[in-house]
Amino acid sequence: MFYIKVRGYFSSAHNLRNYAGSCENLHGHNWVVQLTLRGKRLDGTGMLFDFRRAREWLNEILNGLDHKYLNDLPPFKETNPTSENIARYILKEVNRRLREARILNVEAHSVEVWENENSCAIYSEDEEE
């Protein structure tokens, strides 16, 4: 199995619904996002997937979140904009793009969402029901 990783950044605000604590209040983060792609085969150039294209896709997705109030965005109007849910949203968006581009030998394996240097959530569909 081959893996590649790319990293991106965005800044946004959110608040957590039904949370008893300070994160219930409006606050923001400078998020760091790491996307891991994987596949069993390399293409004709010896690459799993072009780093440039992976970064472009990740940055396009993150630009939709950057400098926004996440609670107002469609993916988070009813789903709490936690790091875990942000990671799941990004992974599903990348896999949707891969399917639309008919790239069948590569999948988004995991997404890490760091809300600060000490706290990160990781989403992977490896063991999803």
C-alpha positions in Angstrom: 0.0 0.0 0.0 1.3 3.5 -0.9 0.4 6.6 1.1 0.9 10.3 0.4 0.1 13.2 2.7 -0.6 16.9 2.1 -1.4 19.7 4.5 -3.5 22.7 4.4 -4.7 25.5 6.7 -7.8 27.6 7.4 -9.2 29.9 10.0 -12.8 29.9 11.1 -15.1 30.4 14.0 -17.7 28.1 15.5 -19.5 27.2 18.6 -20.5 23.7 19.8 -24.2 23.1 20.4 -25.3 21.2 23.4 -21.9 21.4 25.0 -21.5 22.4 28.6 -18.3 24.4 28.7 -16.5 27.3 27.2 -16.6 25.9 23.6 -20.3 26.4 23.7 -19.4 30.1 23.2 -18.4 31.6 19.9 -14.6 31.1 19.4 -12.2 30.4 16.6 -9.2 28.3 15.5 -6.4 28.4 13.1 -6.9 24.8 11.9 -4.2 22.6 10.4 -5.6 19.8 8.2 -3.6 16.8 6.9 -5.0 14.6 4.2 -3.7 11.1 3.6 -4.4 9.3 0.3 -3.7 5.7 -0.3 -3.7 3.1 -3.0 -2.1 -0.2 -4.1 -0.9 0.9 -7.5 1.3 3.7 -8.9 0.5 5.4 -12.2 2.7 5.3 -15.3 4.9 8.0 -13.8 5.5 6.1 -10.6 3.2 8.2 -8.5 0.2 7.3 -6.4 -1.4 10.7 -7.0 0.1 14.1 -7.9 0.9 16.1 -4.7 0.0 19.3 -6.5 -3.5 18.1 -7.4 -4.1 16.7 -3.9 -3.1 20.1 -2.4 -5.3 22.0 -4.9 -8.3 19.8 -4.0 -7.7 20.1 -0.2 -7.2 23.9 -0.5 -10.4 24.3 -2.5 -12.3 22.5 0.2 -10.6 24.5 2.9 -11.3 27.8 1.1 -15.0 27.1 1.5 -14.4 27.0 5.3 -11.8 29.7 5.7 -12.9 32.9 7.5 -16.4 31.6 7.9 -18.7 30.9 10.9 -18.9 27.1 10.4 -22.3 26.8 12.1 -23.9 28.7 9.2 -22.5 26.4 6.4 -24.7 23.7 5.0 -22.6 20.7 6.3 -22.8 22.0 9.8 -26.2 23.6 10.1 -27.5 20.6 12.0 -24.2 18.7 12.6 -22.0 20.1 15.3 -18.8 21.6 13.7 -16.5 19.6 15.8 -13.0 18.7 14.7 -14.3 15.1 14.2 -17.1 16.2 11.9 -14.9 18.6 10.0 -12.5 15.8 9.3 -15.3 13.5 8.1 -16.7 16.3 5.8 -13.3 16.8 4.2 -12.6 13.1 3.7 -16.0 12.6 2.1 -15.5 15.6 -0.2 -12.1 14.4 -1.4 -13.5 10.9 -2.1 -16.4 12.5 -4.0 -13.9 14.3 -6.2 -11.9 11.1 -6.8 -15.1 9.3 -7.9 -16.2 12.2 -10.1 -12.7 12.2 -11.7 -13.0 8.4 -12.2 -9.8 7.9 -10.2 -10.5 4.4 -8.8 -7.1 3.3 -7.6 -6.8 6.0 -4.9 -8.9 6.8 -1.9 -8.8 9.4 0.9 -7.6 7.2 3.8 -7.7 9.7 6.6 -8.0 13.4 7.5 -6.4 14.9 10.6 -7.9 18.2 11.9 -5.7 20.0 14.4 -7.5 22.9 16.2 -4.3 23.7 18.2 -0.8 22.1 18.5 -2.0 19.8 21.2 -5.5 18.6 20.0 -6.4 16.7 16.8 -9.2 14.6 15.6 -8.7 11.9 12.9 -11.4 10.5 10.6 -11.0 7.4 8.5 -13.5 5.1 7.0 -11.5 2.0 7.5 -13.8 0.5 10.1 -17.0 2.4 9.4 -20.2 0.3 9.7 
